Amino acid sequence: GRTRPMPLIAGLVAAVVIAVVLGVLWLGGRHDAQLRQSETAARQAAKAYAVDLTTYDYTSLDHDFGWVTNGATASFAKEYAAANAPLRTVIAKLKARATGTVTDAAATAKSTSRVEVLLFVDQTIVNGTNSKKRTERNRVVMTMVHRDGRWIVDDVALR
């Protein structure tokens, strides 16, 4: 009587296969959870930056446009400054004020450090020279990147 090791080997192979499958499922679930966490954090930061982006008062433009210094990548900050330079004169001339409100937002993680956020932003603008008020309903895609422990703006596109 020699015992045959085949049932024992088959059992060991099955145990290893099950362990590998469970490990892959666990790692996949963990990565998905990390992506969801990134989406949630980036969405919250994007909502705050969208309000900063769409809220200003002609009497405090330096302060109102200053958020970009710490809230954006260097490339976006440069682009933002160039786009706002000609607007400053118009805003001051019209004595304009604007208030932005995010009505909804959804995020899609490209990775745990890069998330695109679609924002629905209502911006109420008041022209101080004639007190005329209007509301613009903007759809904005904001690309957020995780740098130095926080989420910052890397790109903004109107849709």
One Martini backbone bead per residue (centre of mass of N, CA, C, O) as a GRO file, in nm:
protein
  159
    1GLY     BB    1   0.054   0.057   0.031
    2ARG     BB    2   0.031   0.316  -0.161
    3THR     BB    3  -0.018   0.647  -0.167
    4ARG     BB    4  -0.191   0.889  -0.331
    5PRO     BB    5  -0.114   1.239  -0.406
    6MET     BB    6  -0.335   1.364  -0.589
    7PRO     BB    7  -0.553   1.474  -0.391
    8LEU     BB    8  -0.354   1.657  -0.242
    9ILE     BB    9  -0.258   1.828  -0.483
   10ALA     BB   10  -0.538   1.925  -0.575
   11GLY     BB   11  -0.604   2.071  -0.309
   12LEU     BB   12  -0.367   2.268  -0.315
   13VAL     BB   13  -0.430   2.401  -0.586
   14ALA     BB   14  -0.713   2.501  -0.507
   15ALA     BB   15  -0.620   2.678  -0.269
   16VAL     BB   16  -0.439   2.867  -0.436
   17VAL     BB   17  -0.652   2.967  -0.633
   18ILE     BB   18  -0.843   3.088  -0.423
   19ALA     BB   19  -0.638   3.283  -0.298
   20VAL     BB   20  -0.585   3.446  -0.556
   21VAL     BB   21  -0.873   3.535  -0.616
   22LEU     BB   22  -0.924   3.679  -0.345
   23GLY     BB   23  -0.686   3.877  -0.371
   24VAL     BB   24  -0.781   4.016  -0.630
   25LEU     BB   25  -1.056   4.109  -0.522
   26TRP     BB   26  -0.947   4.275  -0.287
   27LEU     BB   27  -0.768   4.470  -0.451
   28GLY     BB   28  -0.993   4.575  -0.635
   29GLY     BB   29  -1.172   4.688  -0.406
   30ARG     BB   30  -0.961   4.880  -0.291
   31HIS     BB   31  -0.920   5.052  -0.545
   32ASP     BB   32  -1.213   5.143  -0.572
   33ALA     BB   33  -1.219   5.288  -0.297
   34GLN     BB   34  -0.994   5.491  -0.368
   35LEU     BB   35  -1.142   5.622  -0.603
   36ARG     BB   36  -1.391   5.719  -0.441
   37GLN     BB   37  -1.229   5.897  -0.247
   38SER     BB   38  -1.114   6.082  -0.464
   39GLU     BB   39  -1.382   6.185  -0.574
   40THR     BB   40  -1.488   6.313  -0.315
   41ALA     BB   41  -1.253   6.510  -0.257
   42ALA     BB   42  -1.244   6.651  -0.536
   43ARG     BB   43  -1.535   6.752  -0.540
   44GLN     BB   44  -1.517   6.936  -0.294
   45ALA     BB   45  -1.289   7.116  -0.400
   46ALA     BB   46  -1.426   7.202  -0.668
   47LYS     BB   47  -1.665   7.348  -0.546
   48ALA     BB   48  -1.500   7.568  -0.407
   49TYR     BB   49  -1.348   7.669  -0.664
   50ALA     BB   50  -1.602   7.744  -0.829
   51VAL     BB   51  -1.683   7.973  -0.645
   52ASP     BB   52  -1.422   8.134  -0.670
   53LEU     BB   53  -1.434   8.161  -0.986
   54THR     BB   54  -1.752   8.303  -0.973
   55THR     BB   55  -1.650   8.510  -0.748
   56TYR     BB   56  -1.698   8.873  -0.736
   57ASP     BB   57  -1.553   9.209  -0.682
   58TYR     BB   58  -1.451   9.513  -0.794
   59THR     BB   59  -1.315   9.586  -0.497
   60SER     BB   60  -1.167   9.262  -0.482
   61LEU     BB   61  -0.989   9.115  -0.710
   62ASP     BB   62  -0.727   9.019  -0.586
   63HIS     BB   63  -0.865   8.838  -0.379
   64ASP     BB   64  -1.066   8.679  -0.571
   65PHE     BB   65  -0.811   8.578  -0.764
   66GLY     BB   66  -0.608   8.444  -0.540
   67TRP     BB   67  -0.678   8.135  -0.519
   68VAL     BB   68  -0.475   8.029  -0.746
   69THR     BB   69  -0.205   8.022  -0.595
   70ASN     BB   70  -0.305   7.755  -0.404
   71GLY     BB   71  -0.539   7.607  -0.616
   72ALA     BB   72  -0.308   7.558  -0.844
   73THR     BB   73  -0.140   7.509  -1.097
   74ALA     BB   74   0.094   7.677  -1.269
   75SER     BB   75  -0.039   7.654  -1.549
   76PHE     BB   76  -0.322   7.752  -1.466
   77ALA     BB   77  -0.245   8.021  -1.333
   78LYS     BB   78  -0.136   8.147  -1.593
   79GLU     BB   79  -0.396   8.121  -1.762
   80TYR     BB   80  -0.581   8.279  -1.567
   81ALA     BB   81  -0.428   8.548  -1.570
   82ALA     BB   82  -0.453   8.599  -1.876
   83ALA     BB   83  -0.771   8.593  -1.885
   84ASN     BB   84  -0.817   8.826  -1.654
   85ALA     BB   85  -0.683   9.089  -1.740
   86PRO     BB   86  -0.916   9.208  -1.931
   87LEU     BB   87  -1.153   9.179  -1.717
   88ARG     BB   88  -1.087   9.385  -1.499
   89THR     BB   89  -1.168   9.640  -1.654
   90VAL     BB   90  -1.463   9.565  -1.703
   91ILE     BB   91  -1.549   9.517  -1.411
   92ALA     BB   92  -1.476   9.800  -1.309
   93LYS     BB   93  -1.645   9.969  -1.508
   94LEU     BB   94  -1.926   9.806  -1.422
   95LYS     BB   95  -1.937   9.726  -1.126
   96ALA     BB   96  -1.903   9.420  -1.075
   97ARG     BB   97  -2.088   9.128  -0.962
   98ALA     BB   98  -2.039   8.787  -0.831
   99THR     BB   99  -2.223   8.470  -0.779
  100GLY     BB  100  -2.149   8.144  -0.691
  101THR     BB  101  -2.327   7.822  -0.750
  102VAL     BB  102  -2.347   7.492  -0.663
  103THR     BB  103  -2.586   7.246  -0.767
  104ASP     BB  104  -2.377   7.028  -0.894
  105ALA     BB  105  -2.183   6.708  -0.882
  106ALA     BB  106  -1.935   6.506  -1.067
  107ALA     BB  107  -1.712   6.219  -1.053
  108THR     BB  108  -1.400   6.104  -1.229
  109ALA     BB  109  -1.160   5.870  -1.205
  110LYS     BB  110  -0.839   5.818  -1.345
  111SER     BB  111  -0.718   5.828  -1.056
  112THR     BB  112  -0.600   5.890  -0.732
  113SER     BB  113  -0.468   6.188  -0.870
  114ARG     BB  114  -0.711   6.205  -1.100
  115VAL     BB  115  -0.996   6.429  -1.150
  116GLU     BB  116  -1.314   6.464  -1.290
  117VAL     BB  117  -1.539   6.754  -1.274
  118LEU     BB  118  -1.880   6.806  -1.284
  119LEU     BB  119  -2.031   7.133  -1.299
  120PHE     BB  120  -2.308   7.314  -1.164
  121VAL     BB  121  -2.318   7.668  -1.234
  122ASP     BB  122  -2.439   7.950  -1.077
  123GLN     BB  123  -2.429   8.296  -1.203
  124THR     BB  124  -2.459   8.603  -1.043
  125ILE     BB  125  -2.493   8.917  -1.212
  126VAL     BB  126  -2.394   9.259  -1.133
  127ASN     BB  127  -2.453   9.572  -1.265
  128GLY     BB  128  -2.366   9.870  -1.114
  129THR     BB  129  -2.458  10.092  -1.332
  130ASN     BB  130  -2.779   9.940  -1.344
  131SER     BB  131  -2.860   9.681  -1.160
  132LYS     BB  132  -2.834   9.444  -1.338
  133LYS     BB  133  -2.961   9.106  -1.340
  134ARG     BB  134  -2.796   8.782  -1.392
  135THR     BB  135  -2.817   8.431  -1.492
  136GLU     BB  136  -2.576   8.179  -1.520
  137ARG     BB  137  -2.550   7.849  -1.669
  138ASN     BB  138  -2.290   7.643  -1.586
  139ARG     BB  139  -2.061   7.412  -1.741
  140VAL     BB  140  -1.802   7.231  -1.570
  141VAL     BB  141  -1.468   7.111  -1.623
  142MET     BB  142  -1.265   6.982  -1.360
  143THR     BB  143  -0.927   6.931  -1.311
  144MET     BB  144  -0.790   6.724  -1.064
  145VAL     BB  145  -0.506   6.727  -0.838
  146HIS     BB  146  -0.279   6.547  -0.634
  147ARG     BB  147  -0.095   6.765  -0.407
  148ASP     BB  148   0.049   6.777  -0.115
  149GLY     BB  149  -0.236   6.660   0.017
  150ARG     BB  150  -0.407   6.802  -0.224
  151TRP     BB  151  -0.656   6.962  -0.411
  152ILE     BB  152  -0.615   7.083  -0.749
  153VAL     BB  153  -0.613   7.283  -1.024
  154ASP     BB  154  -0.551   7.204  -1.385
  155ASP     BB  155  -0.846   7.245  -1.521
  156VAL     BB  156  -1.080   7.439  -1.737
  157ALA     BB  157  -1.411   7.371  -1.881
  158LEU     BB  158  -1.654   7.464  -2.087
  159ARG     BB  159  -2.000   7.326  -2.179
   0.00000   0.00000   0.00000
